[in-house]
Amino acid sequence: MATQVELSPEYTNTQPDEVLERIAAVRQRLGDRLVILGHHYQCDDVVRFADFTGDSFKLARLATERPKAEFIVFCGVHFMAESADILTPDSQKIILPDLGAGCSMADMATMGQTEEAWNVLTEIHGPESYLPITYMNSSAAIKAFVGKNGGVVCTSSNATTVYDWALKQDKRIIFLPDQHLGRNVGFEMGIPLEDMILWDPFKIAADNLATGVSDARVVLWKGHCSVHERFLVEHIDQLRKEQPDVQIISHPECTFDVIQKSDFSGSTEKIIKTIEASKPGSKWAVGTEINLVHRLAQQNPDKEITSLSGISCLCATMYRIDPPHLLWALENLEAGNIVNQISVDPETSQWAKIALDRMLSLA
């Protein structure tokens, strides 16, 4: 993968207010040639310029709704931009303002590791016995693998719908790469914890098989979100002691114990809608990324909204998309220089699109 070029002092040394003014100006000059997509976890000074905001599922769908735009600038992370490229026509160019905006969870499942696990498990029960599901937070290559093998992509917004569809296929499930989302949704769908067993890609096959993973109803990949794993049961216990009337809502990438102790759980879209619909004066502690928590507090001044954790749980890679990088990308596009284009090769795109289209058809 290409690396991000170092920004010149023209962008790094410019005063923040001037950067914002220049973004607004170039955005206006580009007009309908441009669509900016902003993930909920982006900072306010990036989100303010987004034509659409949402979680990965919502943005994946919105990316397809402006077919005449020449440029789609994705203010998110790499796997999201890949999905946008897969779902949009070749005439549209997907731009990621900083190529360093990756996802540690997506990096936890490589093609080599995935193929090894698949080969070991299907040798025992046969490939027709397994249905792979990959979370949106995965590479295009993993999505393509899933598409080739009859599987589907899911997001935290539609994971229960996807799980329901998969369970009706009467097959064992391999869930990549987030163990917590897979476990939380599986349990919600009635699958006992003992029927969901981890596959650790850093262990040899024999050690994995010794855990009974080949007999599991759901094989969970040992991956996680570095942000959401930082929310702990101890945080909930302390908050309930200090504020007995607080309501706790957590993202399903949090651990099973945190989700079980929370009052509500759901995707970023569900978190937003739940808090917006709540009564004035209600108190909320939110177990998700801090930029979204701060934005919810600003947009709902009639409620008390804080982070579930006392520490600042920031998605560091998402935060790499900042105003200077956004300005650099937009001014280069206006000058005819296509920078940071995310392009998935045709074969990978073909199979990944099958898995993504299955997801969209279930929505």
Secondary structure by P-SEA (a helix, b strand, c coil): cccccccccccccccaaaaaaaaaaaaaaacccbbbbbcccccccccccccccccaaaaaaaaacccccccccccccaaaaaaaaaaccccbbbbcccccccccccccccaaaaaaaaaaaaaacccccbbbbbcccccaaaaaaaaaacccccccccaaaaaaaaaaacbbbbbcccaaaaaaaaaaaccccccbbbbcccccaaaaaaaccccccbbbccccccccccccaaaaaaaaaacccbbbbbcccccaaaaaaccccccaaaaaaaaaaccccbbbbbcccaaaaaaaaaacccbbbbbcccccccccccccccaaaaaaaaaaaaaccccbbbbbcaaaaaaaaaaaaaaaaac
